[in-house]
Amino acid sequence: MFGEKMDKQIVLQKCENFLAKRGSFPYRVCKLLKDEDFNNVLSSQEFTHLLNEGAGKKIKVNNLSAQIQPLLKEDIVKVRIIGKGRNKRNYWFPGWIDKKQAEQRIASSPSMEGVLFFTGKESWTDPNKNFPKIIEKLAGNLCIVDPFYGRGTFYALEKFGKGRKIRFLSGQLGYDEQQNVSRFEQDLKRFKKEFPNMELKKYPKFWELHDRYIIADNALVLIGYGIKDLANKESFVVFLPKVLVEPFLPKFKEVFEDRWKKSANIT
């Protein structure tokens, strides 16, 4: 039945069989459907949050797929899986929404999972625990732009791992690093040895660089405060899916490539 639109009334009639088992997981989902609280496409995080607002045993995101199987078999609830591996995301929706509608809603309605707010007071937790949540959503090789670079850049870049090509473009060495260039050069050498998948370049017209952003195959990420000093001050990190930035994403890539060709390796 997946991909076919089912009449809403039929779905709600099927829910009646599960509403008899008060307090069970299927009951809670069907109750949300009947009360029209669950009437749209939701990510796993959004879905579990909605389920946990009511009474009953709290649901964990990792347990959602197993517990919802009876409702999937009856087409009362459907799931759309986006991405693969660490980038995989599950989106859940009522049986009366068809596949095409679901995909359109997923593409046009980025959830708050793609927005991080760094308070500036959790300078360890935000870059080490929360920033990777955005990184996991990015597909393909990455182009990263930040006007300033320094030792903090290495700590941020290592979160991207060693499995794909990363190109980092910057303009100026940070003030603290300028006071101890030899130490920075030692750290740079060690970093390059461990992460040969990453290229770091310096653009000569540094004044042309202003915004901090990441270009991925599936998105553009805007970073409110420098990667070098990530989470040291309050700022937002915003994931914008490709569907929202597609009109100007090619231009971003074109500008990046032009500047990359004119830049020298950071040594």
VOSETOR-41983 format. One record per residue: residue in three letters; z, x, y of N, C-alpha, C in turn. Coordinates in steps of 0.2 Angstrom, whole numbers, padded with zeros to 4 digits, always signed. Layout:
N
ALAZXYZXYZXY;...
//
This chain:
267
MET+0000+0004-0006+0000+0000+0000+0000+0004+0006;PHE+0002+0011+0006+0002+0015+0012-0004+0015+0015;GLY-0004+0014+0022-0010+0014+0026-0013+0008+0027;GLU-0010+0003+0024-0012-0004+0025-0006-0008+0029;LYS-0008-0012+0033-0003-0016+0037-0001-0022+0033;MET+0006-0023+0032+0009-0028+0029+0011-0033+0034;ASP+0011-0039+0033+0013-0044+0037+0021-0044+0038;LYS+0023-0044+0044+0030-0043+0045+0035-0048+0041;GLN+0032-0054+0041+0036-0059+0037+0037-0057+0030;ILE+0032-0055+0027+0032-0052+0020+0038-0047+0019;VAL+0038-0042+0024+0043-0037+0024+0050-0040+0024;LEU+0051-0044+0029+0057-0047+0030+0059-0051+0024;GLN+0055-0054+0020+0056-0058+0014+0059-0053+0009;LYS+0055-0048+0008+0057-0042+0003+0064-0040+0005;CYS+0066-0040+0011+0072-0037+0013+0078-0041+0010;GLU+0077-0048+0010+0082-0052+0007+0085-0050+0001;ASN+0081-0047-0004+0084-0045-0010+0089-0040-0009;PHE+0088-0036-0004+0093-0030-0003+0099-0032+0001;LEU+0098-0037+0005+0103-0040+0010+0109-0043+0006;ALA+0108-0044+0000+0113-0047-0005+0118-0042-0007;LYS+0116-0036-0006+0121-0030-0008+0124-0027-0002;ARG+0128-0031+0001+0131-0029+0007+0135-0022+0007;GLY+0133-0019+0012+0137-0012+0013+0133-0006+0010;SER+0128-0008+0005+0124-0002+0002+0119+0001+0007;PHE+0116+0006+0006+0111+0009+0010+0105+0005+0011;PRO+0102+0002+0006+0096-0002+0007+0098-0008+0012;TYR+0104-0011+0011+0107-0016+0015+0107-0014+0022;ARG+0109-0009+0024+0110-0006+0031+0103-0006+0034;VAL+0098-0003+0030+0092-0002+0033+0088-0009+0034;CYS+0089-0014+0029+0086-0020+0030+0089-0024+0035;LYS+0096-0023+0036+0099-0027+0042+0096-0024+0048;LEU+0095-0018+0049+0092-0015+0055+0085-0018+0056;LEU+0081-0019+0051+0075-0022+0051+0075-0029+0053;LYS+0080-0033+0050+0080-0040+0052+0083-0041+0059;ASP+0087-0037+0061+0090-0038+0068+0085-0035+0073;GLU+0079-0032+0071+0074-0029+0075+0077-0023+0079;ASP+0082-0020+0076+0084-0013+0079+0080-0008+0076;PHE+0077-0008+0071+0072-0004+0068+0065-0007+0068;ASN+0062-0006+0073+0055-0009+0074+0050-0004+0076;ASN+0051+0003+0076+0047+0008+0078+0047+0014+0074;VAL+0043+0018+0075+0042+0025+0071+0048+0029+0074;LEU+0052+0032+0069+0058+0036+0070+0058+0042+0066;SER+0060+0048+0069+0061+0054+0066+0067+0053+0061;SER+0068+0058+0057+0073+0058+0052+0080+0058+0056;GLN+0080+0062+0061+0086+0063+0065+0088+0056+0069;GLU+0082+0053+0072+0083+0047+0075+0085+0041+0071;PHE+0082+0041+0065+0084+0036+0060+0091+0036+0057;THR+0093+0042+0056+0100+0043+0053+0105+0042+0059;HIS+0103+0043+0065+0108+0042+0071+0109+0034+0071;LEU+0103+0031+0071+0103+0023+0071+0107+0020+0065;LEU+0107+0023+0059+0110+0021+0053+0118+0022+0054;ASN+0119+0028+0057+0126+0030+0058+0130+0026+0063;GLU+0127+0022+0068+0130+0019+0073+0134+0013+0070;GLY+0132+0010+0065+0136+0005+0062+0141+0007+0057;ALA+0145+0002+0054+0150+0003+0049+0147+0006+0043;GLY+0151+0009+0039+0149+0012+0032+0149+0019+0031;LYS+0147+0021+0026+0147+0029+0024+0142+0032+0028;LYS+0143+0038+0031+0139+0041+0036+0133+0044+0032;ILE+0127+0044+0034+0121+0046+0031+0119+0053+0034;LYS+0117+0058+0030+0115+0064+0032+0108+0065+0032;VAL+0104+0068+0036+0097+0069+0037+0094+0071+0030;ASN+0098+0076+0027+0095+0079+0020+0095+0074+0015;ASN+0100+0069+0015+0100+0064+0010+0096+0058+0011;LEU+0093+0057+0017+0089+0051+0018+0083+0050+0013;SER+0079+0055+0012+0073+0054+0007+0075+0051+0001;ALA+0081+0053-0002+0083+0051-0009+0086+0044-0009;GLN+0090+0042-0004+0093+0036-0003+0088+0030-0001;ILE+0082+0032+0002+0078+0027+0004+0072+0025-0001;GLN+0072+0028-0007+0067+0027-0012+0066+0020-0014;PRO+0071+0016-0015+0070+0009-0017+0066+0005-0012;LEU+0067+0007-0005+0064+0003+0000+0056+0006+0001;LEU+0055+0012-0001+0049+0015-0001+0044+0012-0006;LYS+0047+0011-0012+0044+0008-0018+0041+0001-0016;GLU+0045-0003-0012+0044-0010-0011+0039-0010-0004;ASP+0038-0005-0001+0034-0004+0005+0038-0008+0011;ILE+0044-0008+0010+0048-0011+0016+0049-0006+0021;VAL+0049+0000+0019+0049+0006+0024+0044+0011+0022;LYS+0041+0014+0026+0035+0019+0025+0037+0026+0028;VAL+0034+0031+0026+0036+0038+0029+0029+0041+0030;ARG+0029+0045+0035+0023+0049+0037+0026+0056+0038;ILE+0023+0061+0034+0025+0068+0034+0021+0072+0038;ILE+0023+0075+0043+0019+0079+0047+0021+0087+0046;GLY+0016+0091+0046+0017+0098+0045+0019+0100+0038;LYS+0020+0107+0037+0022+0110+0030+0027+0115+0031;GLY+0031+0116+0026+0036+0121+0026+0041+0120+0030;ARG+0043+0125+0034+0049+0124+0039+0047+0119+0045;ASN+0040+0118+0046+0038+0114+0051+0037+0107+0049;LYS+0039+0105+0043+0038+0098+0040+0043+0094+0044;ARG+0040+0088+0046+0045+0083+0049+0043+0076+0045;ASN+0048+0072+0044+0047+0065+0041+0048+0060+0047;TYR+0044+0055+0047+0044+0050+0052+0044+0043+0048;TRP+0049+0039+0049+0050+0033+0046+0048+0027+0050;PHE+0045+0022+0047+0043+0016+0051+0043+0010+0046;PRO+0044+0004+0049+0044-0003+0045+0037-0004+0042;GLY+0037-0007+0036+0031-0008+0032+0026-0012+0036;TRP+0027-0016+0041+0022-0019+0045+0018-0015+0050;ILE+0020-0009+0050+0016-0004+0054+0012+0000+0050;ASP+0005+0000+0051+0001+0004+0047+0000+0012+0048;LYS-0003+0016+0044-0003+0023+0045-0006+0025+0052;LYS-0011+0022+0053-0015+0024+0060-0010+0023+0066;GLN-0007+0017+0066-0003+0015+0071+0003+0020+0072;ALA+0006+0022+0066+0011+0027+0065+0010+0033+0068;GLU+0004+0036+0066+0002+0042+0069+0000+0043+0076;GLN-0002+0037+0079-0003+0037+0086+0003+0037+0090;ARG+0008+0033+0087+0015+0033+0090+0018+0040+0090;ILE+0018+0043+0084+0021+0050+0083+0018+0055+0089;ALA+0011+0054+0089+0008+0059+0094+0009+0057+0101;SER+0010+0051+0103+0011+0049+0110+0018+0049+0112;SER+0022+0049+0108+0029+0048+0110+0034+0054+0107;PRO+0034+0059+0110+0038+0065+0108+0045+0063+0109;SER+0049+0065+0104+0056+0063+0104+0060+0068+0107;MET+0067+0066+0108+0071+0071+0111+0073+0077+0107;GLU+0070+0077+0101+0071+0083+0097+0068+0089+0100;GLY+0062+0087+0104+0058+0093+0107+0061+0095+0114;VAL+0067+0093+0116+0070+0095+0122+0077+0098+0121;LEU+0077+0104+0124+0084+0107+0123+0086+0108+0130;PHE+0093+0107+0131+0096+0109+0138+0101+0114+0137;PHE+0100+0120+0140+0105+0125+0139+0110+0125+0145;THR+0116+0125+0144+0121+0124+0149+0123+0130+0153;GLY+0121+0136+0150+0123+0142+0153+0130+0144+0151;LYS+0133+0140+0147+0140+0142+0145+0140+0143+0138;GLU+0135+0142+0134+0135+0143+0127+0129+0149+0126;SER+0130+0154+0129+0125+0160+0129+0124+0163+0122;TRP+0128+0161+0117+0127+0164+0110+0124+0158+0106;THR+0127+0152+0106+0125+0147+0102+0118+0144+0104;ASP+0116+0143+0110+0110+0141+0112+0104+0145+0110;PRO+0104+0151+0111+0098+0155+0109+0098+0157+0101;ASN+0104+0157+0098+0104+0159+0091+0104+0153+0086;LYS+0106+0147+0088+0107+0141+0084+0102+0136+0087;ASN+0101+0134+0093+0097+0129+0096+0090+0131+0097;PHE+0089+0137+0100+0082+0139+0101+0077+0139+0095;PRO+0080+0141+0089+0076+0141+0083+0073+0134+0081;LYS+0077+0129+0084+0075+0122+0082+0068+0120+0085;ILE+0067+0123+0091+0060+0123+0094+0055+0127+0091;ILE+0057+0133+0089+0052+0138+0086+0050+0135+0079;GLU+0054+0131+0075+0052+0129+0069+0046+0123+0070;LYS+0046+0121+0076+0041+0115+0077+0034+0118+0079;LEU+0034+0125+0080+0027+0128+0082+0023+0130+0076;ALA+0016+0129+0077+0012+0130+0072+0007+0136+0074;GLY+0005+0140+0069+0000+0145+0071+0003+0151+0074;ASN-0002+0156+0076+0000+0162+0080+0002+0160+0087;LEU+0006+0164+0091+0008+0161+0097+0007+0166+0103;CYS+0006+0163+0109+0005+0167+0115+0011+0165+0119;ILE+0015+0171+0122+0021+0169+0126+0020+0173+0132;VAL+0022+0169+0138+0022+0172+0144+0029+0172+0148;ASP+0031+0177+0150+0037+0178+0154+0036+0183+0159;PRO+0037+0182+0166+0036+0187+0171+0040+0193+0170;PHE+0046+0192+0167+0051+0198+0166+0052+0200+0159;TYR+0053+0206+0157+0055+0208+0151+0061+0213+0151;GLY+0064+0214+0145+0070+0218+0145+0073+0218+0138;ARG+0079+0221+0137+0082+0221+0130+0083+0214+0127;GLY+0084+0209+0132+0085+0202+0130+0079+0199+0127;THR+0073+0202+0129+0067+0199+0126+0067+0200+0118;PHE+0069+0206+0116+0069+0208+0109+0073+0203+0105;TYR+0079+0201+0108+0084+0196+0104+0080+0189+0104;ALA+0077+0187+0109+0073+0181+0108+0067+0181+0104;LEU+0063+0186+0104+0057+0187+0100+0058+0187+0093;GLU+0064+0190+0091+0065+0191+0084+0067+0185+0080;LYS+0068+0179+0084+0069+0173+0081+0063+0170+0079;PHE+0057+0172+0081+0050+0170+0079+0048+0173+0072;GLY+0052+0178+0070+0051+0180+0063+0045+0185+0063;LYS+0043+0187+0056+0038+0192+0055+0032+0189+0052;GLY+0031+0183+0051+0026+0180+0047+0020+0178+0051;ARG+0019+0179+0057+0013+0177+0061+0013+0181+0067;LYS+0007+0181+0070+0005+0186+0076+0008+0183+0082;ILE+0012+0187+0086+0015+0185+0092+0012+0190+0097;ARG+0009+0187+0103+0007+0191+0109+0012+0189+0115;PHE+0015+0194+0117+0020+0193+0123+0017+0196+0129;LEU+0016+0192+0134+0013+0195+0140+0019+0194+0146;SER+0020+0200+0149+0025+0200+0155+0022+0204+0161;GLY+0026+0205+0166+0024+0208+0172+0029+0214+0174;GLN+0035+0213+0174+0040+0218+0176+0046+0219+0172;LEU+0048+0225+0172+0054+0227+0168+0060+0224+0172;GLY+0065+0222+0169+0071+0219+0172+0075+0224+0176;TYR+0079+0222+0180+0083+0227+0185+0087+0231+0181;ASP+0091+0228+0176+0096+0232+0172+0093+0237+0168;GLU+0087+0236+0165+0083+0240+0161+0080+0246+0165;GLN+0079+0245+0171+0076+0250+0176+0081+0255+0177;GLN+0088+0253+0177+0093+0258+0178+0094+0263+0172;ASN+0092+0261+0166+0093+0265+0160+0086+0264+0156;VAL+0081+0267+0158+0074+0266+0155+0074+0269+0148;SER+0078+0275+0147+0078+0278+0141+0081+0274+0135;ARG+0086+0270+0137+0089+0266+0132+0084+0260+0130;PHE+0081+0257+0135+0076+0252+0134+0070+0255+0129;GLU+0068+0261+0131+0062+0263+0127+0064+0265+0120;GLN+0071+0266+0118+0073+0267+0112+0073+0261+0108;ASP+0076+0256+0111+0076+0249+0108+0069+0246+0107;LEU+0064+0247+0112+0058+0245+0111+0054+0248+0105;LYS+0056+0255+0104+0053+0258+0098+0055+0256+0091;ARG+0062+0254+0091+0065+0251+0085+0062+0244+0084;PHE+0061+0240+0089+0059+0234+0088+0052+0234+0086;LYS+0048+0238+0089+0041+0238+0086+0040+0240+0079;LYS+0044+0244+0077+0044+0247+0070+0046+0241+0065;GLU+0051+0237+0067+0053+0231+0063+0048+0225+0063;PHE+0045+0224+0069+0041+0218+0070+0034+0221+0072;PRO+0030+0223+0067+0023+0225+0069+0018+0220+0070;ASN+0021+0213+0069+0017+0207+0070+0017+0205+0077;MET+0021+0209+0081+0022+0207+0089+0018+0212+0093;GLU+0014+0210+0098+0011+0214+0103+0015+0213+0110;LEU+0016+0218+0113+0019+0217+0120+0015+0220+0125;LYS+0013+0216+0130+0009+0219+0135+0011+0218+0142;LYS+0010+0222+0147+0012+0221+0154+0006+0220+0158;TYR+0006+0215+0162+0000+0213+0166+0001+0216+0173;PRO-0004+0219+0176-0003+0223+0182-0002+0219+0188;LYS-0005+0213+0189-0004+0209+0194+0002+0204+0193;PHE+0008+0207+0192+0014+0203+0190+0016+0197+0194;TRP+0014+0198+0201+0015+0192+0205+0011+0186+0203;GLU+0006+0186+0199+0003+0180+0197+0006+0176+0192;LEU+0011+0180+0188+0015+0177+0183+0021+0173+0186;HIS+0022+0167+0184+0028+0163+0187+0031+0159+0182;ASP+0028+0154+0179+0031+0150+0174+0032+0154+0167;ARG+0037+0151+0163+0038+0154+0156+0036+0149+0151;TYR+0031+0151+0147+0029+0146+0142+0026+0149+0136;ILE+0026+0145+0130+0023+0147+0124+0017+0143+0122;ILE+0012+0146+0120+0006+0142+0118+0005+0143+0111;ALA+0005+0137+0107+0005+0136+0100-0001+0132+0098;ASP-0003+0132+0092-0009+0128+0090-0008+0121+0091;ASN-0001+0119+0090+0000+0111+0091+0004+0109+0097;ALA+0005+0114+0101+0010+0112+0107+0010+0117+0112;LEU+0013+0115+0118+0015+0120+0123+0022+0119+0125;VAL+0026+0125+0125+0033+0124+0126+0034+0127+0133;LEU+0038+0124+0137+0040+0126+0144+0047+0128+0144;ILE+0048+0134+0146+0055+0137+0146+0057+0138+0153;GLY+0063+0134+0155+0065+0134+0162+0068+0141+0165;TYR+0071+0145+0160+0074+0151+0163+0071+0156+0158;GLY+0071+0162+0160+0067+0168+0157+0069+0169+0150;ILE+0065+0171+0145+0066+0172+0138+0071+0178+0138;LYS+0070+0183+0143+0074+0189+0143+0081+0187+0143;ASP+0083+0182+0147+0090+0180+0149+0091+0173+0146;LEU+0088+0171+0141+0088+0164+0138+0095+0162+0137;ALA+0097+0156+0140+0103+0153+0140+0109+0156+0144;ASN+0107+0161+0148+0112+0163+0153+0114+0159+0158;LYS+0109+0154+0160+0110+0149+0165+0107+0143+0163;GLU+0109+0137+0166+0107+0131+0164+0100+0130+0165;SER+0096+0127+0160+0089+0127+0160+0087+0122+0154;PHE+0081+0120+0154+0078+0116+0149+0073+0120+0145;VAL+0072+0118+0139+0066+0121+0135+0063+0114+0132;VAL+0057+0113+0134+0053+0107+0133+0047+0108+0128;PHE+0047+0105+0123+0041+0105+0118+0036+0099+0120;LEU+0030+0101+0121+0025+0096+0123+0020+0096+0118;PRO+0019+0091+0114+0014+0091+0108+0007+0091+0111;LYS+0003+0093+0107-0004+0095+0109-0007+0088+0112;VAL-0006+0083+0109-0009+0077+0112-0008+0076+0119;LEU-0002+0078+0122+0000+0077+0129-0003+0083+0133;VAL-0005+0088+0130-0007+0094+0135-0015+0096+0133;GLU-0018+0092+0128-0024+0094+0126-0029+0095+0131;PRO-0029+0091+0137-0034+0092+0142-0034+0099+0145;PHE-0028+0102+0146-0028+0108+0150-0026+0114+0145;LEU-0024+0113+0139-0022+0118+0135-0028+0123+0134;PRO-0034+0122+0133-0039+0127+0133-0039+0131+0139;LYS-0038+0128+0145-0038+0132+0151-0032+0137+0151;PHE-0026+0135+0148-0020+0140+0148-0022+0146+0143;LYS-0026+0144+0138-0028+0149+0133-0033+0154+0136;GLU-0037+0151+0140-0042+0155+0143-0039+0160+0148;VAL-0035+0158+0152-0031+0162+0157-0027+0167+0154;PHE-0024+0165+0148-0020+0170+0145-0024+0176+0142;GLU-0030+0174+0139-0034+0179+0136-0037+0184+0141;ASP-0039+0181+0147-0041+0185+0152-0036+0190+0155;ARG-0030+0188+0156-0025+0192+0158-0023+0197+0152;TRP-0023+0195+0146-0022+0200+0140-0026+0206+0140;LYS-0033+0204+0141-0038+0210+0141-0036+0215+0147;LYS-0034+0213+0152-0032+0217+0158-0026+0220+0158;SER-0022+0219+0153-0015+0222+0152-0014+0228+0148;ALA-0009+0232+0149-0008+0238+0145-0002+0237+0141;ASN-0002+0240+0135+0004+0240+0130+0010+0242+0134;ILE+0016+0238+0132+0022+0240+0135+0025+0246+0130;THR+0026+0252+0133+0028+0258+0129+0034+0261+0132;
//
